[in-house]
Structures are given as C-alpha cells and as structure tokens.
Amino acid sequence: MYYRFGKFFYFVSIIIFLFFLLYFYAAMTDQLTYRLGESGETVSTIEKNSFFYAMIAAFVLLNAFTILPPKLLETKTSKRLHRVFPVGDNYRDYLLAWFYSFGGVINFSLAVVVLYIHSINNQQEITPDNFSFFFYLIPVLLVIWIIALFLLFAGKAKQLQKGS
C-alpha cells in the first residue's frame, strides 16, 4: 500500500523536473553561468544546450539506478530479491516505497538544480537567496532516506532471524 504513495511522489517529481527543465530552458540565454565568484562575477559558464543534455543524461541515469531494483522486485525478475522480500511481506512494501520515494527525492533535487541555474542567470526575477532553504533541505532529505534504508534492512534482518 505504501509503495503506491511512493510511486505517486516519484511520478509527480518527474513532472516537476521536466516542467522546470523545459520552462527554464526556454527562458535561458545561450551562455549559462553556473558558478559565481565572491563578488558576484561570472567564474564558469556552459552552453544552454550542453546544460540541457547534461541534465537529461543525469535524470535518465539517476532514475535508471534508483528504479531498477524495485522493478526487479515487482516483476519477480530477481529470484534472490523475491526470496527475501516475498509478495505479501510488509518489508517488501516498505522497500518498494523507499525506492520510489528516493527516486522522487533525486528528481526533486535535480529540479532544484535547474531552478538554481535559472536564478543565477535571471537575477531580476528570482535570486538564489529566495530559496536557499531547499539547498539545506536536499542533503537532509538524502541523509534521512539513507538512514531509513538502514533501519528498513535492520528490521528485515530481525524478522529473518526470528523466522529461522
């Protein structure tokens, strides 16, 4: 049941990332600044198309790595995973929810990166200081999700020890 919420969050995060990327791609100049100096001068730039394709490549690779394990478990392709997490096991549902929600957090992080690049290049509309909260939120979310994975595996290990 929980994995359905994870899937929903994952698909919503895909839509948000793609919306941000396509909308801000249309609004960006040909040369994008992605790093500023201490006094606000441009230190590093990248072409608009290179940034777009790099973000698409990062999106595809990160999503492939985060969604492959739950798909292997759902389709019963991996016998080892299916043996440890059989259908009807609560930890199977928790693991699927974790992977899908982790994919959502990754996509949300990529959307924030696109928003940050846009804010650097369009200082009149949005300044990077307006959403600095998200820059602190992303590492905190990633750490919480990793800790949750270890707690999930610890709970499953206890369940397996009781069963044997």
ChimeraX attribute file (.defattr): number of C-alpha atoms within 10 A of each C-alpha:
attribute: neighborCount
match mode: 1-to-1
recipient: residues
	/A:1	10
	/A:2	14
	/A:3	19
	/A:4	14
	/A:5	13
	/A:6	22
	/A:7	20
	/A:8	15
	/A:9	21
	/A:10	25
	/A:11	17
	/A:12	15
	/A:13	22
	/A:14	21
	/A:15	15
	/A:16	17
	/A:17	26
	/A:18	18
	/A:19	13
	/A:20	19
	/A:21	22
	/A:22	12
	/A:23	11
	/A:24	17
	/A:25	17
	/A:26	10
	/A:27	11
	/A:28	15
	/A:29	14
	/A:30	11
	/A:31	15
	/A:32	21
	/A:33	20
	/A:34	18
	/A:35	15
	/A:36	13
	/A:37	9
	/A:38	8
	/A:39	6
	/A:40	9
	/A:41	10
	/A:42	15
	/A:43	11
	/A:44	12
	/A:45	13
	/A:46	13
	/A:47	12
	/A:48	17
	/A:49	13
	/A:50	13
	/A:51	19
	/A:52	16
	/A:53	11
	/A:54	12
	/A:55	18
	/A:56	16
	/A:57	12
	/A:58	14
	/A:59	18
	/A:60	11
	/A:61	11
	/A:62	15
	/A:63	19
	/A:64	12
	/A:65	11
	/A:66	18
	/A:67	17
	/A:68	12
	/A:69	17
	/A:70	19
	/A:71	15
	/A:72	14
	/A:73	22
	/A:74	17
	/A:75	9
	/A:76	15
	/A:77	12
	/A:78	13
	/A:79	12
	/A:80	11
	/A:81	16
	/A:82	16
	/A:83	11
	/A:84	15
	/A:85	17
	/A:86	17
	/A:87	14
	/A:88	8
	/A:89	11
	/A:90	13
	/A:91	18
	/A:92	23
	/A:93	19
	/A:94	17
	/A:95	22
	/A:96	23
	/A:97	23
	/A:98	23
	/A:99	24
	/A:100	26
	/A:101	25
	/A:102	24
	/A:103	25
	/A:104	25
	/A:105	19
	/A:106	23
	/A:107	26
	/A:108	22
	/A:109	21
	/A:110	25
	/A:111	22
	/A:112	20
	/A:113	19
	/A:114	21
	/A:115	18
	/A:116	21
	/A:117	18
	/A:118	25
	/A:119	22
	/A:120	21
	/A:121	20
	/A:122	17
	/A:123	10
	/A:124	8
	/A:125	9
	/A:126	15
	/A:127	15
	/A:128	16
	/A:129	11
	/A:130	9
	/A:131	14
	/A:132	11
	/A:133	9
	/A:134	15
	/A:135	15
	/A:136	10
	/A:137	11
	/A:138	17
	/A:139	12
	/A:140	12
	/A:141	15
	/A:142	15
	/A:143	11
	/A:144	11
	/A:145	17
	/A:146	14
	/A:147	12
	/A:148	15
	/A:149	17
	/A:150	11
	/A:151	12
	/A:152	16
	/A:153	14
	/A:154	12
	/A:155	13
	/A:156	19
	/A:157	13
	/A:158	10
	/A:159	12
	/A:160	11
	/A:161	9
	/A:162	8
	/A:163	7
	/A:164	5
